[in-house]
Amino acid sequence: MNMVDFYPRRWMEQSQRAHNKQQLSLFLGVLEQLKQKSNVKSYRRKSESARQLIISVCKEIPEEYFISCFINGLEDEIGSFV
């Protein structure tokens, strides 16, 4: 491998990692701010969509995190029973 081939590939890898971090930060913010505004079924669909976006960028996020975000976004009348 010559140096000309090495540096562009390395730059692309670093660029992709930076892009993934930005995406992950954005998706986590969306999930953490998601609140139930109508029925639980609709809220669950939105929460699951955000979860899938996050997993597409980072598979290491523990399931407990997603569960906690879901419960925190539930309306008080429902979330207090969970």
Sine and cosine of phi, psi and omega as CSV:
sin_phi,cos_phi,sin_psi,cos_psi,sin_omega,cos_omega
0.00,0.00,0.76,-0.65,0.06,-1.00
-1.00,-0.07,0.25,-0.97,-0.09,-1.00
-0.90,0.43,-0.51,0.86,0.00,-1.00
-0.90,0.43,-0.64,0.77,0.03,-1.00
-0.96,0.29,-0.57,0.82,-0.10,-1.00
-0.93,0.36,-0.76,0.65,-0.12,-0.99
-0.91,0.41,-0.69,0.72,0.05,-1.00
-0.88,0.47,-0.63,0.78,0.01,-1.00
-0.91,0.42,-0.69,0.73,0.01,-1.00
-0.90,0.43,-0.66,0.75,0.03,-1.00
-0.88,0.47,-0.67,0.74,0.02,-1.00
-0.89,0.45,-0.65,0.76,0.02,-1.00
-0.90,0.44,-0.69,0.72,0.02,-1.00
-0.91,0.41,-0.63,0.77,0.03,-1.00
-0.89,0.45,-0.67,0.74,0.02,-1.00
-0.90,0.43,-0.66,0.76,0.03,-1.00
-0.89,0.46,-0.67,0.74,0.01,-1.00
-0.90,0.43,-0.66,0.75,0.03,-1.00
-0.89,0.45,-0.69,0.73,0.02,-1.00
-0.89,0.46,-0.63,0.77,0.03,-1.00
-0.90,0.44,-0.66,0.75,0.02,-1.00
-0.91,0.42,-0.69,0.72,0.04,-1.00
-0.88,0.48,-0.72,0.69,-0.02,-1.00
-0.86,0.51,-0.71,0.71,0.01,-1.00
-0.87,0.49,-0.69,0.73,0.02,-1.00
-0.90,0.44,-0.74,0.68,-0.03,-1.00
-0.91,0.42,-0.63,0.77,0.05,-1.00
-0.89,0.45,-0.65,0.76,0.04,-1.00
-0.88,0.48,-0.66,0.75,0.04,-1.00
-0.88,0.47,-0.74,0.68,-0.02,-1.00
-0.89,0.45,-0.69,0.73,-0.05,-1.00
-0.93,0.37,-0.44,0.90,0.00,-1.00
-1.00,-0.09,-0.10,0.99,-0.03,-1.00
-0.92,0.39,0.77,-0.64,-0.01,-1.00
-0.78,-0.63,0.55,-0.84,0.06,-1.00
-0.94,0.33,0.83,-0.55,0.01,-1.00
-0.87,-0.50,-0.22,0.98,0.05,-1.00
-0.69,-0.72,-0.76,-0.65,-0.03,-1.00
-0.99,0.14,0.29,-0.96,-0.06,-1.00
-0.90,0.43,-0.59,0.81,-0.02,-1.00
-0.87,0.49,-0.71,0.70,0.02,-1.00
-0.90,0.43,-0.70,0.71,0.03,-1.00
-0.88,0.47,-0.65,0.76,0.01,-1.00
-0.89,0.45,-0.66,0.75,0.03,-1.00
-0.87,0.49,-0.70,0.71,0.01,-1.00
-0.91,0.42,-0.67,0.74,0.02,-1.00
-0.89,0.45,-0.68,0.73,0.01,-1.00
-0.92,0.39,-0.59,0.81,0.06,-1.00
-0.89,0.45,-0.70,0.71,0.03,-1.00
-0.90,0.44,-0.65,0.76,0.03,-1.00
-0.86,0.50,-0.70,0.72,0.00,-1.00
-0.90,0.44,-0.62,0.78,0.06,-1.00
-0.89,0.46,-0.67,0.74,0.00,-1.00
-0.90,0.43,-0.72,0.69,-0.01,-1.00
-0.89,0.45,-0.53,0.85,0.01,-1.00
-0.91,0.41,-0.39,0.92,-0.01,-1.00
-0.98,-0.18,-0.58,0.82,-0.08,-1.00
-0.54,-0.84,0.94,-0.34,-0.04,-1.00
-0.99,0.12,-0.09,1.00,-0.09,-1.00
-1.00,0.04,-0.05,1.00,0.00,-1.00
-0.94,0.35,0.80,-0.60,-0.04,-1.00
-0.94,0.34,0.53,-0.85,0.00,-1.00
-0.86,0.51,-0.54,0.84,0.01,-1.00
-0.86,0.51,-0.55,0.83,0.03,-1.00
-0.89,0.46,-0.72,0.69,-0.01,-1.00
-0.90,0.43,-0.65,0.76,0.02,-1.00
-0.89,0.45,-0.69,0.72,0.01,-1.00
-0.89,0.46,-0.70,0.72,0.03,-1.00
-0.89,0.46,-0.66,0.75,0.01,-1.00
-0.88,0.48,-0.75,0.66,-0.02,-1.00
-0.90,0.44,-0.67,0.75,0.00,-1.00
-0.89,0.45,-0.45,0.89,-0.01,-1.00
-1.00,0.06,-0.17,0.99,0.01,-1.00
-0.93,0.38,0.47,-0.88,0.09,-1.00
-0.85,0.52,0.52,-0.86,-0.07,-1.00
-0.81,0.59,-0.63,0.77,-0.04,-1.00
-0.89,0.46,-0.50,0.87,-0.02,-1.00
-1.00,-0.08,-0.74,0.67,-0.07,-1.00
-0.87,0.49,-0.49,0.87,-0.02,-1.00
-0.94,0.34,-0.32,0.95,0.02,-1.00
-1.00,0.00,-0.16,0.99,-0.05,-1.00
-1.00,-0.02,0.00,0.00,0.00,0.00
